[in-house]
Each structure stands twice: as C-alpha cells, then as structure tokens.
Amino acid sequence: MATDLSDASSRHVELAIRAILWLITAWLVATLYFVRIDFDDGYSTIVNSQYFLGISRDYFWQRGPLVAWLLVPAEFLANLLGLGAFNVLPHHATMIAIHMAYLVGVWIMLKREFGARTHTLLAFIAAVPTFLFFSYAPFISHDLFPGAVALLMVMLASDQIERPTRRRWLILVALGTSVMLVKQTYALIWVAVGIAGSVSLQLGENRGLKSIKPILNLASAALASAVLTWIAYSWVLRNSFGAHPLLLGPWLQFRGVLDYVQSGGDIAKIFNPWMYLRNLSAHGYLAVALALPGLFFCLRSGNIRRQSVAVAWLVLVTFMQLLEFKEVRYLGFLAPLTALLVVAALDAIIGFRRSYLWVVLLVLAVDVAGVIREAMRI
C-alpha cells in the first residue's frame, strides 16, 4: 500500500467523512420539502407498492418488485394519514434512508480495503456523491444503491474463492437474488462476478485445474440466485399477462419490454449509442479520468480482491455499452467499483510524484462545483 502523502491522520479523515455524510444528509432531508414530484418510474413503483398492499389490482410488470416492497411501509403510512395520491413524502423519506445507507456502506467497504486515508476519502468524493447521485438520490431510484451490492458481491466472491464457506455462499445467493429483483439488468453482476473470479485466478498462483472448483462454487451460487429470482418474478407476474403457465411470466415480461421499446421505432434512434460517452461528466471528471489507470494498477496489484473488482468493472462497462437500452443513470451502479479503482490510481500516481496531488484537487474542485450547482437546482 502506498504511503499517504497527506499529514491528516485517520482520525481527521473519519471526521471529514462524517462531516460530508452529515452535509449530504441535511441536503437530502431538505429535498423532502423542495421535491414534491417523481419520475414515471417512481410512480409506477408506488403503484406496485399499492398492489402488494391490496389497494391496486394492477401491477406495472416492467418493474422489478424489490423497491416496491421496500416502499410498502411508506405507502401504508401515506394511506393511513390520508395523503394525496401524488404525495411522495413518505416514499422519498424511505429512499433518503436507503441512499444514506448506500453512502455509508460504500465508505465502509473502501475503508476496509484501503484504510481511512486521504486517498480513500478523495476517491469516495470523486466517484460516489457525483452529479448523477445528486440528480437522482432524492427520488425513487433503482440505479444507485445496487452499486453497493455489486461491490460487496465482487469482494465476497473473491473471498469465497480463497476461503470458501457455506455462510458466504448463502450471502452471495441472497445478494444476487435481491439485486436482480431490483432490476433484471443486474443479472449482469453475476456474469461479471463469474468472469472476474475466473480471470483473477489465472492472474494468481492457483491456475489450471485448481481454479475449477472455486469457480463451480460461484456458478452454483449464481444458479441458485437465478432460480430464486425466476420463481419470485413468476409469482409477482402471475396476473400480469392473462392466463399463462406460472413459470413463463419472466419470459413474457422480457418479450413485453422488448416489444414496447421496438414499437417506438429504431432503438438506436431512441437510445443514442454514444450516450454514455457524451455524458461521462455526470459520473465525475476525476473518477472518469482515473478509472482506466486504476484498472491497470488493480490488475497488476497481485491482490485478488482488487483484481476482481477491476475485471468486474470492465465487464459491466462493456456489457452496459453493448446493451441497446441506454440512459445516463443506468451506469450509476458502477460508482462504488469506480471508487475502488480511483483509490488504486491515486496511490500509484501521487506516490510517484507528490505534485500531482494539486492537479487531482483542481479537477476534484471542478467536480464539486458541478455537484453544488446540481444540488441547488434540485
């Protein structure tokens, strides 16, 4: 681990991150007053909460059920208090709690990997509370907090490869199932975990036949997670497509989403193929600039966990670009993995030449200025 060039102690870093988290919390609480509406995704998720409470007969079958389940207490409270149909105060309060837990969780994972150091703090600020975060955190969002689950899954999978346990296997199954119940696209996280595990093993000491058993262990967890997810979606969608075999629901859902999008015309014209490249600034200039260097340094680190995160990040970025359905927010879940790459890049680059710290701080200042403008706009 590179020597931290800052004179700030771990205690000072902890004080700084607490101040930042409290500041973000205060802003999010303030948005409860200023943000009185939501997006279409948000309202359809609320309707699904009503469905699970028996208030509505209709289920928006395009959505995964997990966020709707998380919002059931908020919807119950809204009905108990007689709030209007478009009053989203309890639901936004729930999302604020979820997004604050997301921020805290990502910081804890980064700190356990790199320690409470200045570089860890800078990477967190650069990659996690970005312009994109402040654009969507006050709303009902499916695109931010799953990133913490993705990072945790990659880390746990790398630990499972080195020291397999039944408890960790079960946790991976539970996490993989839950994240796919947020959005079907997050099945890609399991794909990335499997590829990352396979590649990181070939970069380490255990090569060839020795690597088959731990990968089969991960594959079995992914399969169990997929089966549980399919069953859950089948149950949720049982009334959504008329009379049909119960277990056919997820396939009908996939076909329905595809037909709906294609009915609007050429997908390439609806979703710009270069949308992600044109909106990289939403994910932070510093984070984007240091992601690829961090990828390189993680891959050559000899640390299986960091290597796994690097490979998983690359796999997910590639697959998300290949998917025709694109919106800027869809890459939001990559932020925690990017943060880990950025720490590795900072350790290497600033460790090589101390003066580069000023360049880093200058770029970060530009990011923070953009974030403040977006926060004030919201």
Buried (B, 14 or more C-beta within 10 A) or exposed (E): BBEBBBEBEBEBBBEBBEEBBEEBBEBBBEBBEEBEEBEEBBBBBBBBBBBBBEEBEEBBBBBBBBBBBBBBBBBBBBBEEEBEEEBBBBBBBBBBBBBBEBBBBBBEBBBEBBBBBBBBBBBBBBBBBBBBBBBBBBBBBBBBBBBBBBBBBBBBBBBBBEEEEEEBBEBBBBBBBBBBBBBBBBBBBBBBBBBBBBBBBEBBEBEEEEBEEBBEBBBEBBEBBBEBBBBBBBEBBEBBBEEBEEEEBBBBBEEBBEEEBEEEEEBEEEBEEEBBEEBBBBBBBBBBBBBEBBBBBBBBBEBBBBBBBBBBBBBBBEBBBEEEEBEBBBBBBBBBBBBBBBBBBBBBBBBEEEEBBEBBEEBBEEBBEBBEEBBEEB
